[in-house]
Protein backbone atom coordinates (compact mmCIF):
# COMPACT_ATOMS: atom_id res chain seq x y z
CA UNK A 1 0.00 0.00 0.00
CA UNK A 2 2.79 2.42 0.85
CA UNK A 3 4.49 1.74 -2.49
CA UNK A 4 1.26 2.74 -4.25
CA UNK A 5 1.06 5.99 -2.30
CA UNK A 6 4.72 6.77 -3.05
CA UNK A 7 4.16 6.10 -6.75
CA UNK A 8 1.16 8.46 -6.77
CA UNK A 9 3.24 11.19 -5.13
CA UNK A 10 6.02 10.76 -7.68
CA UNK A 11 3.53 11.00 -10.53
CA UNK A 12 1.91 14.15 -9.12
CA UNK A 13 5.19 15.95 -8.37
CA UNK A 14 6.21 16.58 -12.02
CA UNK A 15 2.63 17.68 -12.76
CA UNK A 16 2.77 20.29 -9.98
CA UNK A 17 6.09 21.57 -11.28
CA UNK A 18 4.76 21.75 -14.82
CA UNK A 19 1.85 23.92 -13.66
CA UNK A 20 4.09 26.52 -12.02
CA UNK A 21 3.89 29.83 -13.93
CA UNK A 22 7.02 30.93 -15.73
CA UNK A 23 8.19 34.41 -16.65
CA UNK A 24 10.39 35.15 -19.66
CA UNK A 25 12.65 38.23 -19.88
CA UNK A 26 10.92 41.39 -21.09
CA UNK A 27 12.42 42.97 -24.19
CA UNK A 28 11.73 46.65 -24.71
CA UNK A 29 10.48 48.15 -27.96
CA UNK A 30 11.63 51.71 -27.33
CA UNK A 31 15.05 53.34 -27.11
CA UNK A 32 17.61 51.45 -25.06
CA UNK A 33 19.37 52.95 -22.05
CA UNK A 34 23.14 52.87 -22.37
CA UNK A 35 25.84 54.19 -20.09
CA UNK A 36 29.60 53.84 -19.93
CA UNK A 37 32.14 54.98 -17.41
CA UNK A 38 35.57 54.24 -16.12
CA UNK A 39 34.56 53.12 -12.62
CA UNK A 40 30.72 52.98 -12.75
CA UNK A 41 27.74 53.29 -15.03
CA UNK A 42 24.06 54.03 -14.29
CA UNK A 43 20.87 53.75 -16.32
CA UNK A 44 17.35 54.86 -15.37
CA UNK A 45 14.21 52.74 -15.44
CA UNK A 46 10.58 53.53 -14.58
CA UNK A 47 8.40 50.84 -13.02
CA UNK A 48 4.64 51.19 -13.54
CA UNK A 49 1.74 49.36 -11.87
CA UNK A 50 -1.57 49.95 -13.65
CA UNK A 51 -4.78 48.74 -11.99
CA UNK A 52 -8.34 49.13 -13.25
CA UNK A 53 -10.90 50.82 -11.07
CA UNK A 54 -12.56 48.07 -9.07
CA UNK A 55 -15.48 47.92 -6.64
CA UNK A 56 -16.75 44.49 -5.53
CA UNK A 57 -18.83 42.69 -2.93
CA UNK A 58 -18.73 39.01 -1.90
CA UNK A 59 -21.61 37.39 -0.04
CA UNK A 60 -21.74 33.61 0.42
CA UNK A 61 -24.94 33.57 2.52
CA UNK A 62 -27.67 34.43 0.04
CA UNK A 63 -30.48 33.07 2.24
CA UNK A 64 -30.47 33.81 5.99
CA UNK A 65 -33.20 31.82 7.74
CA UNK A 66 -34.69 32.40 11.17
CA UNK A 67 -36.34 29.02 11.68
CA UNK A 68 -38.33 28.90 14.92
CA UNK A 69 -39.80 25.47 14.25
CA UNK A 70 -36.84 23.89 16.04
CA UNK A 71 -36.81 26.31 18.96
CA UNK A 72 -38.69 24.07 21.41
CA UNK A 73 -36.34 22.19 23.66
CA UNK A 74 -33.31 24.43 23.17
CA UNK A 75 -31.08 23.71 26.16
CA UNK A 76 -28.93 26.84 26.19
CA UNK A 77 -27.84 28.26 28.61
CA UNK A 78 -28.17 25.11 30.74
CA UNK A 79 -25.67 23.44 28.41
CA UNK A 80 -23.12 24.79 25.95
CA UNK A 81 -24.00 23.62 22.43
CA UNK A 82 -22.15 24.93 19.39
CA UNK A 83 -24.00 28.08 18.33
CA UNK A 84 -21.62 28.94 15.49
CA UNK A 85 -23.63 30.07 12.50
CA UNK A 86 -26.91 29.54 14.32
CA UNK A 87 -29.76 31.66 15.61
CA UNK A 88 -29.98 32.92 19.19
CA UNK A 89 -33.24 34.30 20.59
CA UNK A 90 -33.49 36.40 23.75
CA UNK A 91 -36.20 38.16 25.68
CA UNK A 92 -36.21 41.95 25.66
CA UNK A 93 -34.89 44.16 28.42
CA UNK A 94 -37.66 46.71 27.78
CA UNK A 95 -41.23 46.49 26.52
CA UNK A 96 -40.52 48.79 23.57
CA UNK A 97 -37.58 49.43 21.25
CA UNK A 98 -35.06 51.96 22.53
CA UNK A 99 -34.27 54.54 19.84
CA UNK A 100 -31.51 57.15 19.63
CA UNK A 101 -31.25 59.88 17.02
CA UNK A 102 -27.71 59.89 15.60
CA UNK A 103 -25.80 62.75 14.00
CA UNK A 104 -24.33 63.60 10.63
CA UNK A 105 -21.52 61.04 10.87
CA UNK A 106 -24.24 58.37 10.88
CA UNK A 107 -26.31 60.07 8.17
CA UNK A 108 -28.78 61.27 10.83
CA UNK A 109 -30.19 57.77 11.07
CA UNK A 110 -31.90 56.33 14.14
CA UNK A 111 -30.12 53.66 16.17
CA UNK A 112 -32.47 51.06 17.61
CA UNK A 113 -32.10 48.55 20.42
CA UNK A 114 -34.79 45.96 19.66
CA UNK A 115 -36.74 45.64 22.93
CA UNK A 116 -33.65 47.14 24.59
CA UNK A 117 -31.36 44.30 23.48
CA UNK A 118 -27.94 44.82 21.94
CA UNK A 119 -24.81 42.85 21.05
CA UNK A 120 -21.10 43.02 21.74
CA UNK A 121 -18.38 42.40 19.12
CA UNK A 122 -15.40 42.21 21.49
CA UNK A 123 -14.93 38.52 20.61
CA UNK A 124 -14.91 39.10 16.84
CA UNK A 125 -16.27 37.46 14.73
CA UNK A 126 -18.53 36.02 17.43
CA UNK A 127 -20.99 38.26 19.24
CA UNK A 128 -22.50 38.12 22.70
CA UNK A 129 -26.15 39.13 23.08
CA UNK A 130 -27.26 41.48 25.84
CA UNK A 131 -30.83 40.42 26.52
CA UNK A 132 -33.25 39.17 29.12
CA UNK A 133 -32.39 35.49 28.90
CA UNK A 134 -32.70 32.85 26.22
CA UNK A 135 -36.03 31.96 24.62
CA UNK A 136 -36.43 28.18 24.60
CA UNK A 137 -39.94 27.68 23.21
CA UNK A 138 -42.35 29.00 20.60
CA UNK A 139 -44.82 30.34 21.47
CA UNK A 140 -42.61 31.77 24.23
CA UNK A 141 -43.26 30.33 27.68
CA UNK A 142 -41.24 29.04 30.64
CA UNK A 143 -42.29 27.02 33.65
CA UNK A 144 -40.27 26.87 36.84
CA UNK A 145 -39.30 23.64 38.62
CA UNK A 146 -42.70 23.60 40.32
CA UNK A 147 -44.52 23.88 37.00
CA UNK A 148 -45.53 27.49 37.60
CA UNK A 149 -45.38 30.11 34.86
CA UNK A 150 -42.26 32.29 34.94
CA UNK A 151 -43.41 35.92 34.82
CA UNK A 152 -42.45 37.63 31.56
CA UNK A 153 -41.76 34.40 29.72
CA UNK A 154 -44.65 35.03 27.30
CA UNK A 155 -43.25 38.38 26.21
CA UNK A 156 -42.03 39.47 22.78
CA UNK A 157 -38.48 38.44 21.96
CA UNK A 158 -35.66 39.10 19.48
CA UNK A 159 -33.64 36.62 17.40
CA UNK A 160 -30.11 37.33 16.16
CA UNK A 161 -27.99 35.92 13.33
CA UNK A 162 -24.74 37.09 11.71
CA UNK A 163 -22.71 36.58 8.54
CA UNK A 164 -19.61 37.98 6.82
CA UNK A 165 -19.89 40.42 3.91
CA UNK A 166 -16.61 41.17 2.12
CA UNK A 167 -16.10 44.45 0.29
CA UNK A 168 -13.34 45.57 -2.07
CA UNK A 169 -12.52 49.03 -3.33
CA UNK A 170 -9.23 50.40 -4.61
CA UNK A 171 -10.52 53.94 -4.42
CA UNK A 172 -9.98 56.61 -1.78
CA UNK A 173 -13.56 56.76 -0.52
CA UNK A 174 -16.62 54.49 -0.63
CA UNK A 175 -19.92 53.86 1.11
CA UNK A 176 -22.07 50.79 1.74
CA UNK A 177 -25.87 50.78 1.65
CA UNK A 178 -28.61 48.21 2.10
CA UNK A 179 -32.05 48.42 0.51
CA UNK A 180 -35.10 46.35 1.40
CA UNK A 181 -37.54 45.66 -1.41
CA UNK A 182 -39.85 42.76 -0.60
CA UNK A 183 -41.74 40.89 -3.33
CA UNK A 184 -45.34 42.09 -3.61
CA UNK A 185 -46.83 38.62 -3.24
CA UNK A 186 -44.73 37.65 -0.21
CA UNK A 187 -45.64 37.81 3.46
CA UNK A 188 -43.22 40.38 4.88
CA UNK A 189 -41.22 40.31 8.10
CA UNK A 190 -42.75 42.94 10.38
CA UNK A 191 -39.69 44.03 12.39
CA UNK A 192 -36.25 43.61 10.84
CA UNK A 193 -33.03 45.22 12.09
CA UNK A 194 -29.50 45.32 10.70
CA UNK A 195 -26.01 46.63 11.50
CA UNK A 196 -22.58 46.38 9.87
CA UNK A 197 -19.27 46.04 11.75
CA UNK A 198 -16.02 46.35 9.74
CA UNK A 199 -13.33 44.00 11.07
CA UNK A 200 -10.75 46.74 11.62
CA UNK A 201 -13.00 48.95 13.73
CA UNK A 202 -15.00 46.47 15.80
CA UNK A 203 -16.11 47.94 19.10
CA UNK A 204 -18.19 47.40 22.19
CA UNK A 205 -21.94 46.99 22.57
CA UNK A 206 -23.86 48.38 19.62
CA UNK A 207 -27.39 48.89 18.41
CA UNK A 208 -28.93 48.32 15.00
CA UNK A 209 -30.98 50.15 12.38
CA UNK A 210 -34.59 49.18 11.81
CA UNK A 211 -35.11 48.31 8.15
CA UNK A 212 -38.73 48.50 6.97
CA UNK A 213 -39.77 47.53 3.47
CA UNK A 214 -38.79 50.15 0.88
CA UNK A 215 -36.10 51.75 3.05
CA UNK A 216 -32.41 52.31 2.23
CA UNK A 217 -29.80 52.61 4.98
CA UNK A 218 -26.16 53.68 5.13
CA UNK A 219 -24.35 50.89 6.96
CA UNK A 220 -20.92 52.46 7.61
CA UNK A 221 -20.41 55.88 9.26
CA UNK A 222 -18.70 58.60 7.25
CA UNK A 223 -15.45 58.49 9.24
CA UNK A 224 -14.92 54.79 8.45
CA UNK A 225 -15.22 54.96 4.65
CA UNK A 226 -11.60 55.58 3.69
CA UNK A 227 -9.94 53.20 1.26
CA UNK A 228 -8.46 51.22 -0.24
CA UNK A 229 -9.87 48.23 1.59
CA UNK A 230 -6.55 46.39 1.44
CA UNK A 231 -4.97 49.11 3.56
CA UNK A 232 -7.82 48.89 6.04
CA UNK A 233 -7.38 45.11 6.36
CA UNK A 234 -3.63 45.53 6.82
CA UNK A 235 -4.20 47.87 9.75
CA UNK A 236 -5.71 45.00 11.75
CA UNK A 237 -4.53 41.69 10.27
CA UNK A 238 -5.42 39.81 13.46
CA UNK A 239 -9.10 40.41 12.76
CA UNK A 240 -9.09 41.05 9.02
CA UNK A 241 -6.30 38.82 7.72
CA UNK A 242 -3.71 39.76 5.12
CA UNK A 243 -5.98 40.35 2.13
CA UNK A 244 -7.25 43.10 -0.12
CA UNK A 245 -10.89 42.53 0.85
CA UNK A 246 -12.34 44.02 4.05
CA UNK A 247 -14.51 41.71 6.14
CA UNK A 248 -17.69 43.14 7.62
CA UNK A 249 -19.66 41.29 10.28
CA UNK A 250 -23.31 41.97 9.47
CA UNK A 251 -25.77 41.43 12.30
CA UNK A 252 -29.45 40.86 11.48
CA UNK A 253 -32.20 40.68 14.09
CA UNK A 254 -35.95 40.09 13.96
CA UNK A 255 -38.45 40.98 16.66
CA UNK A 256 -41.08 38.29 17.04
CA UNK A 257 -44.49 39.35 18.30
CA UNK A 258 -47.56 39.25 16.03
CA UNK A 259 -46.17 37.78 12.80
CA UNK A 260 -48.39 35.35 10.91
CA UNK A 261 -47.47 31.67 10.78
CA UNK A 262 -45.53 30.32 7.81
CA UNK A 263 -42.69 31.88 5.86
CA UNK A 264 -42.18 35.65 5.93
CA UNK A 265 -39.66 37.14 3.52
CA UNK A 266 -37.52 40.25 3.19
CA UNK A 267 -35.32 40.91 0.15
CA UNK A 268 -32.14 42.92 0.82
CA UNK A 269 -29.70 44.41 -1.68
CA UNK A 270 -26.24 45.51 -0.55
CA UNK A 271 -24.50 48.13 -2.69
CA UNK A 272 -20.89 49.28 -2.39
CA UNK A 273 -20.14 52.51 -4.26
CA UNK A 274 -16.70 54.06 -4.62
CA UNK A 275 -17.18 57.83 -4.49
CA UNK A 276 -13.62 59.16 -4.75
CA UNK A 277 -10.65 57.83 -6.73
Secondary structure as GFF3:
##gff-version 3
##sequence-region A 1 277
A	DSSP	alpha_helix	2	18	.	.	.	ID=ss1
A	DSSP	beta_strand	55	59	.	.	.	ID=ss2
A	DSSP	three_ten_helix	68	70	.	.	.	ID=ss3
A	DSSP	beta_strand	88	91	.	.	.	ID=ss4
A	DSSP	beta_strand	98	101	.	.	.	ID=ss5
A	DSSP	three_ten_helix	104	106	.	.	.	ID=ss6
A	DSSP	beta_strand	110	113	.	.	.	ID=ss7
A	DSSP	three_ten_helix	114	116	.	.	.	ID=ss8
A	DSSP	beta_strand	118	120	.	.	.	ID=ss9
A	DSSP	beta_strand	128	130	.	.	.	ID=ss10
A	DSSP	beta_strand	157	169	.	.	.	ID=ss11
A	DSSP	beta_strand	173	180	.	.	.	ID=ss12
A	DSSP	beta_strand	192	198	.	.	.	ID=ss13
A	DSSP	three_ten_helix	199	201	.	.	.	ID=ss14
A	DSSP	beta_strand	205	206	.	.	.	ID=ss15
A	DSSP	beta_strand	209	210	.	.	.	ID=ss16
A	DSSP	beta_strand	216	218	.	.	.	ID=ss17
A	DSSP	three_ten_helix	222	224	.	.	.	ID=ss18
A	DSSP	alpha_helix	229	235	.	.	.	ID=ss19
A	DSSP	alpha_helix	237	240	.	.	.	ID=ss20
A	DSSP	beta_strand	246	256	.	.	.	ID=ss21
A	DSSP	beta_strand	268	276	.	.	.	ID=ss22
###
